[in-house]
Amino acid sequence: MIIEQSVWQNASWRLLKPQAEIHPQLVFVFGSSGQFKQATFLPSLKERYPNALLVGCSTSGEIIDTQVLDDSVVATAVQLEHSQIAFVFTRVNQPQESEQAASELIAQLETKGLKHVFVLSEGLQVNGSQLVKGMRKQLPPGVSVTGGLAGDGADFQSTYTLLGDSGIQSHAVCAIGFYGDRLDVSYGSFGGWDSFGIDRKVTRSENNVLFEIDGQPALELYKSFLGDQASGLPASGLLFPLSLRTAVDEQPVVRTILAVNEQDQSITFAGDLPEGSFVRLMKANTDRLIQGAVKASELIRKPQSNHQSLAILISCVGRKLVLKQMVEEEVEGVRETLGSDYALTGFYSYGEISPFSENASCELHNQTMTITTICEL
């Protein structure tokens, strides 16, 4: 595997460690929603990599090496020497289409020899839980899936995906299928948030829209938790996500807010909150968030290879808002754990897609650092 990375800032590309010769099949592209909307970076990127698939999404912050940038574009060109890829995409116009769209997406991939699927989705008009559910139903046993939901800073207005020759679009979800006997893919996901208060029961919900908790209007109750920060919703809700359990002995997942509705006092989350499940409020500790990123990287299975490898980091925008000027410390922690053989790229997201660990079922996460590593043996 040969990797070349570059950064678009001030209307020009800056190469990091340029390669003397590279013929990539794939270029991962992550950038701010403003940069994606203007798309002025695309022509020169296509010119540099004319035969490569360009795929990516808008973000709430771009990751390149140990830097976290804003209002930029980061590109990671990947030349696979022993593996193959396939690319598919479909549209998702509203949350209730998410499961069907995911099933249609995965159905387009040839399953023979399929090792891993990496998914990027628009971040606002999708139900991430249903998206993952549709993919799980369609994927053959033993095929892992990771990825994330596109971001738009803390604005929650518009998200975009880059779909190869089809260009930059909204309301789309795409997938890259990876094939090859020498391909090694690993992943890890960890949070670091602390839950507090008592368990509260979801008494009325419809998929990812929460109407009542303990029989009380959800938004009214949530605002009482937030106090002075309630005026900043939905962005301030990223600082206080919910821990969700559907059974007492189940490992909890985290859910964060995408939108609020003052009229019916509902809250829309990135994933489902089934009626009868239990939720608790969560808060952040900067040290634990940074340590959570390190723990995610410690879950990665390192191959017996000294070749360059790729690590795609997808971290939740809520973590970035909490860590503020310390945000690069979680990326630096990943670098220290994985070592110098890995090229790091990624973005801050509205949701992360990954199993908790090897051989577990894929889930939608919020407020985690999720890492996917790709290398060739």
C-alpha positions as CSV (number, residue, x, y, z in Angstrom):
1,M,0.0,0.0,0.0
2,I,1.3,3.5,-1.0
3,I,-0.3,6.5,0.6
4,E,-0.1,10.2,-0.2
5,Q,-1.8,13.0,1.8
6,S,-2.6,16.6,1.1
7,V,-4.4,19.6,2.6
8,W,-6.5,22.2,0.8
9,Q,-6.3,25.6,2.5
10,N,-6.2,29.1,1.1
11,A,-7.4,27.9,-2.3
12,S,-4.4,25.6,-2.9
13,W,-3.2,22.1,-2.1
14,R,-0.2,21.4,0.1
15,L,1.3,17.9,-0.2
16,L,2.4,16.1,3.0
17,K,5.3,13.7,2.3
18,P,4.8,13.5,-1.5
19,Q,5.4,10.2,-3.2
20,A,7.8,10.0,-6.1
21,E,5.2,7.8,-7.9
22,I,1.7,6.8,-6.9
23,H,-1.3,5.4,-8.9
24,P,-4.1,5.3,-6.4
25,Q,-7.4,3.6,-7.0
26,L,-9.0,5.5,-4.1
27,V,-8.9,8.9,-2.5
28,F,-10.6,9.7,0.7
29,V,-11.7,13.3,0.9
30,F,-13.0,15.0,4.0
31,G,-13.8,18.7,4.2
32,S,-16.0,21.4,5.8
33,S,-19.6,21.7,4.4
34,G,-18.6,25.2,3.1
35,Q,-15.7,23.8,1.1
36,F,-17.9,21.0,-0.2
37,K,-20.6,23.4,-1.3
38,Q,-18.1,25.5,-3.2
39,A,-16.2,22.5,-4.6
40,T,-13.3,24.6,-5.8
41,F,-10.9,22.0,-4.6
42,L,-12.2,19.2,-6.9
43,P,-10.8,20.0,-10.4
44,S,-7.2,20.1,-9.2
45,L,-7.7,16.9,-7.2
46,K,-9.1,15.1,-10.2
47,E,-6.2,16.4,-12.3
48,R,-3.7,14.9,-9.8
49,Y,-5.4,11.6,-9.5
50,P,-7.3,11.1,-12.8
51,N,-7.9,7.4,-12.5
52,A,-8.9,7.3,-8.8
53,L,-12.3,7.1,-7.1
54,L,-12.8,10.2,-5.1
55,V,-15.1,9.6,-2.1
56,G,-15.8,11.4,1.1
57,C,-18.1,13.7,3.0
58,S,-18.5,17.0,4.8
59,T,-17.4,17.2,8.4
60,S,-17.4,19.0,11.7
61,G,-13.6,19.0,11.6
62,E,-11.0,17.4,9.4
63,I,-8.3,15.0,10.7
64,I,-4.9,14.7,8.9
65,D,-2.0,13.1,10.7
66,T,-2.2,14.6,14.3
67,Q,-3.9,17.8,13.1
68,V,-7.5,18.7,13.5
69,L,-8.5,21.4,11.0
70,D,-11.6,23.5,10.2
71,D,-12.8,25.0,6.9
72,S,-10.3,22.8,5.0
73,V,-10.2,19.7,2.9
74,V,-7.9,16.7,3.5
75,A,-7.2,14.1,0.9
76,T,-5.7,10.7,1.3
77,A,-4.8,8.9,-1.9
78,V,-4.4,5.1,-1.5
79,Q,-2.7,2.7,-3.9
80,L,-3.7,-0.8,-3.1
81,E,-1.2,-3.3,-4.4
82,H,-3.0,-6.6,-3.7
83,S,-6.6,-5.7,-3.2
84,Q,-9.6,-4.5,-5.1
85,I,-12.5,-2.1,-4.4
86,A,-16.1,-1.5,-5.6
87,F,-18.2,1.6,-5.1
88,V,-21.9,2.0,-4.8
89,F,-24.3,4.7,-3.6
90,T,-28.0,5.5,-3.3
91,R,-30.2,8.3,-2.1
92,V,-32.0,8.7,1.3
93,N,-34.4,11.6,1.4
94,Q,-35.9,11.1,4.8
95,P,-35.3,9.1,8.0
96,Q,-37.9,6.4,7.3
97,E,-36.2,5.4,4.1
98,S,-32.9,4.6,5.9
99,E,-33.3,0.8,6.4
100,Q,-34.5,0.3,2.8
101,A,-31.8,2.5,1.4
102,A,-29.1,0.6,3.3
103,S,-30.4,-2.7,2.0
104,E,-30.4,-1.5,-1.5
105,L,-26.9,-0.1,-1.1
106,I,-25.4,-3.3,0.1
107,A,-27.3,-5.4,-2.4
108,Q,-25.4,-3.6,-5.2
109,L,-22.1,-5.1,-3.9
110,E,-20.7,-8.4,-5.2
111,T,-20.5,-10.5,-2.0
112,K,-17.9,-13.1,-3.3
113,G,-14.6,-12.2,-1.7
114,L,-16.0,-9.2,0.1
115,K,-13.9,-8.5,3.3
116,H,-15.1,-5.2,4.5
117,V,-17.5,-2.4,3.8
118,F,-16.8,1.3,4.6
119,V,-19.9,3.5,4.6
120,L,-20.3,7.3,4.5
121,S,-23.8,8.8,4.8
122,E,-25.4,12.2,4.8
123,G,-25.9,13.2,8.4
124,L,-29.2,14.9,8.9
125,Q,-32.0,13.2,6.9
126,V,-30.9,9.7,8.0
127,N,-31.8,7.4,10.9
128,G,-28.4,5.9,11.6
129,S,-29.9,3.0,13.6
130,Q,-32.1,2.0,10.7
131,L,-29.2,2.4,8.3
132,V,-27.1,0.0,10.3
133,K,-30.0,-2.4,10.6
134,G,-30.5,-2.5,6.9
135,M,-26.8,-3.2,6.2
136,R,-26.7,-5.9,8.9
137,K,-29.6,-7.7,7.2
138,Q,-28.0,-7.6,3.8
139,L,-24.4,-8.4,4.6
140,P,-23.1,-12.0,4.5
141,P,-21.7,-13.5,7.7
142,G,-18.2,-12.5,8.5
143,V,-18.2,-9.2,6.6
144,S,-17.5,-6.2,8.8
145,V,-18.8,-2.7,8.3
146,T,-17.6,0.7,9.6
147,G,-18.0,4.3,8.7
148,G,-19.8,7.5,9.8
149,L,-22.4,10.2,9.2
150,A,-21.3,13.4,7.5
151,G,-21.1,16.6,9.6
152,D,-21.8,20.3,9.3
153,G,-19.8,21.8,12.2
154,A,-22.3,22.6,15.0
155,D,-24.7,24.2,12.5
156,F,-26.9,21.1,11.6
157,Q,-28.0,22.7,8.3
158,S,-26.5,20.8,5.3
159,T,-24.3,17.8,4.9
160,Y,-22.8,16.3,1.7
161,T,-21.1,13.2,0.3
162,L,-18.6,13.0,-2.5
163,L,-19.6,10.2,-4.9
164,G,-16.9,9.6,-7.4
165,D,-17.8,10.7,-10.9
166,S,-21.3,11.7,-9.7
167,G,-19.7,14.6,-7.7
168,I,-20.8,16.1,-4.5
169,Q,-24.5,15.5,-3.5
170,S,-26.8,15.9,-0.5
171,H,-29.2,13.2,0.7
172,A,-26.9,10.3,-0.3
173,V,-25.2,7.3,1.3
174,C,-22.3,5.4,-0.3
175,A,-20.2,2.3,0.4
176,I,-16.8,1.1,-0.6
177,G,-16.4,-2.7,-0.7
178,F,-12.9,-4.0,-0.1
179,Y,-11.8,-7.4,-1.6
180,G,-8.6,-9.4,-1.4
181,D,-7.0,-12.2,0.6
182,R,-4.1,-10.0,1.7
183,L,-6.3,-7.3,3.0
184,D,-6.4,-6.8,6.8
185,V,-9.1,-4.6,8.3
186,S,-9.4,-3.9,12.0
187,Y,-11.5,-1.5,14.1
188,G,-12.1,-0.2,17.6
189,S,-14.7,2.1,19.2
190,F,-14.7,3.7,22.6
191,G,-16.4,6.7,24.3
192,G,-15.2,8.0,27.6
193,W,-18.4,9.8,28.8
194,D,-19.9,9.4,32.3
195,S,-23.6,8.8,32.9
196,F,-25.2,10.4,35.9
197,G,-28.6,10.6,37.5
198,I,-31.3,7.9,37.5
199,D,-32.5,5.6,34.7
200,R,-35.5,7.1,33.0
201,K,-37.9,5.2,30.8
202,V,-38.8,6.1,27.2
203,T,-42.5,6.1,27.3
204,R,-43.3,7.5,23.8
205,S,-41.1,7.5,20.7
206,E,-41.2,6.8,17.0
207,N,-37.9,5.4,15.7
208,N,-35.4,8.2,16.3
209,V,-37.9,10.8,17.5
210,L,-38.4,11.0,21.2
211,F,-41.7,12.4,22.5
212,E,-41.9,11.4,26.2
213,I,-39.6,10.3,29.0
214,D,-41.3,9.0,32.1
215,G,-44.6,10.3,30.7
216,Q,-43.3,13.9,30.5
217,P,-42.6,15.9,27.3
218,A,-39.1,15.0,26.2
219,L,-37.9,18.5,25.3
220,E,-39.3,20.1,28.4
221,L,-37.6,17.5,30.6
222,Y,-34.3,17.7,28.7
223,K,-34.3,21.5,29.0
224,S,-34.7,21.2,32.7
225,F,-31.5,19.1,32.7
226,L,-29.5,21.6,30.6
227,G,-30.5,24.7,32.6
228,D,-28.9,27.9,31.1
229,Q,-27.5,25.8,28.1
230,A,-31.0,24.9,26.9
231,S,-31.1,28.1,24.8
232,G,-28.2,26.7,22.7
233,L,-30.1,23.6,21.5
234,P,-29.6,21.5,19.4
235,A,-25.8,22.2,19.5
236,S,-25.6,22.4,23.3
237,G,-27.2,19.0,23.5
238,L,-24.0,17.5,22.1
239,L,-22.5,18.2,25.5
240,F,-25.1,16.1,27.3
241,P,-26.0,13.0,25.2
242,L,-28.1,10.1,26.4
243,S,-26.9,6.6,27.4
244,L,-29.4,4.1,26.0
245,R,-30.1,0.5,27.1
246,T,-33.0,-1.7,25.8
247,A,-32.2,-4.4,28.4
248,V,-30.6,-4.4,31.9
249,D,-27.7,-6.6,30.9
250,E,-27.1,-4.8,27.5
251,Q,-24.0,-2.7,26.8
252,P,-25.3,0.8,26.4
253,V,-25.0,2.9,23.3
254,V,-25.0,6.7,23.2
255,R,-27.5,8.9,21.4
256,T,-27.0,12.6,20.5
257,I,-29.5,15.3,19.3
258,L,-29.9,16.3,15.7
259,A,-33.0,18.6,16.0
260,V,-35.6,19.8,18.4
261,N,-39.3,20.6,17.8
262,E,-40.8,23.2,20.1
263,Q,-44.3,22.6,18.8
264,D,-44.7,19.0,19.8
265,Q,-41.8,19.1,22.4
266,S,-40.0,16.2,20.6
267,I,-36.2,15.6,20.1
268,T,-34.8,14.0,17.0
269,F,-31.7,11.8,17.6
270,A,-29.1,10.3,15.3
271,G,-30.5,6.8,16.1
272,D,-33.5,5.0,17.5
273,L,-34.7,5.2,21.1
274,P,-37.3,2.3,21.3
275,E,-40.2,2.7,23.7
276,G,-39.6,0.8,26.9
277,S,-35.8,1.4,26.8
278,F,-33.9,3.3,29.5
279,V,-31.9,6.4,29.2
280,R,-29.5,8.3,31.4
281,L,-27.9,11.7,30.9
282,M,-24.2,11.8,30.2
283,K,-21.5,14.4,30.7
284,A,-17.9,14.6,29.6
285,N,-14.5,14.7,31.3
286,T,-11.7,15.8,29.0
287,D,-9.2,13.3,30.4
288,R,-11.6,10.4,30.0
289,L,-12.4,11.4,26.4
290,I,-8.8,11.5,25.5
291,Q,-8.2,8.2,27.2
292,G,-11.3,6.8,25.3
293,A,-9.6,7.6,22.0
294,V,-6.5,5.7,23.2
295,K,-8.6,2.7,24.3
296,A,-10.2,2.7,20.8
297,S,-6.8,2.4,19.2
298,E,-5.8,-0.3,21.7
299,L,-8.6,-2.5,20.4
300,I,-7.0,-2.5,16.9
301,R,-5.5,-5.8,15.9
302,K,-2.0,-4.9,14.5
303,P,-0.9,-7.1,11.6
304,Q,2.5,-8.6,11.4
305,S,3.7,-6.2,8.7
306,N,6.0,-3.2,8.5
307,H,4.3,-1.8,5.5
308,Q,2.4,1.5,5.6
309,S,-1.2,1.3,6.7
310,L,-4.2,3.6,6.8
311,A,-6.2,4.5,9.9
312,I,-9.5,6.4,9.4
313,L,-10.5,8.2,12.6
314,I,-14.2,9.2,13.0
315,S,-14.9,11.1,16.2
316,C,-18.1,12.7,17.2
317,V,-18.6,16.5,17.0
318,G,-19.7,16.5,20.6
319,R,-16.2,15.4,21.7
320,K,-14.7,18.2,19.7
321,L,-16.9,20.8,21.4
322,V,-15.9,19.5,24.8
323,L,-12.2,19.1,24.2
324,K,-11.9,22.5,22.4
325,Q,-8.3,23.5,22.2
326,M,-7.3,20.1,23.5
327,V,-9.0,18.3,20.6
328,E,-5.7,17.3,18.9
329,E,-4.7,15.4,22.1
330,E,-7.1,12.6,21.3
331,V,-5.6,12.2,17.8
332,E,-2.1,12.4,19.2
333,G,-3.1,9.6,21.7
334,V,-4.1,7.4,18.7
335,R,-0.8,8.1,16.9
336,E,1.2,7.2,20.0
337,T,-0.7,3.9,20.3
338,L,-0.7,2.8,16.6
339,G,2.8,4.1,15.8
340,S,4.3,5.7,12.7
341,D,3.4,3.0,10.2
342,Y,-0.1,4.3,10.0
343,A,-1.2,7.3,8.0
344,L,-4.0,9.0,9.9
345,T,-7.0,10.7,8.3
346,G,-10.7,11.1,9.2
347,F,-13.3,13.6,10.4
348,Y,-15.6,14.7,13.2
349,S,-19.1,13.4,12.6
350,Y,-22.8,13.3,13.4
351,G,-22.5,9.5,14.1
352,E,-20.1,6.6,14.0
353,I,-20.7,3.2,12.6
354,S,-18.7,0.2,14.0
355,P,-19.0,-3.0,16.0
356,F,-17.9,-2.5,19.7
357,S,-15.2,-5.0,19.1
358,E,-14.1,-7.9,16.8
359,N,-16.9,-10.3,15.9
360,A,-19.6,-8.1,17.5
361,S,-22.6,-6.8,15.6
362,C,-22.2,-3.4,14.0
363,E,-23.9,-0.5,15.8
364,L,-24.5,3.2,15.4
365,H,-22.6,5.1,18.0
366,N,-22.5,8.7,19.1
367,Q,-19.8,10.5,21.1
368,T,-17.2,7.8,20.4
369,M,-13.8,7.7,18.7
370,T,-14.1,5.0,16.1
371,I,-11.0,3.8,14.2
372,T,-10.8,1.7,11.1
373,T,-7.4,0.4,10.0
374,I,-6.7,-0.9,6.5
375,C,-3.5,-2.6,5.5
376,E,-2.1,-5.3,3.1
377,L,-0.1,-8.2,4.3
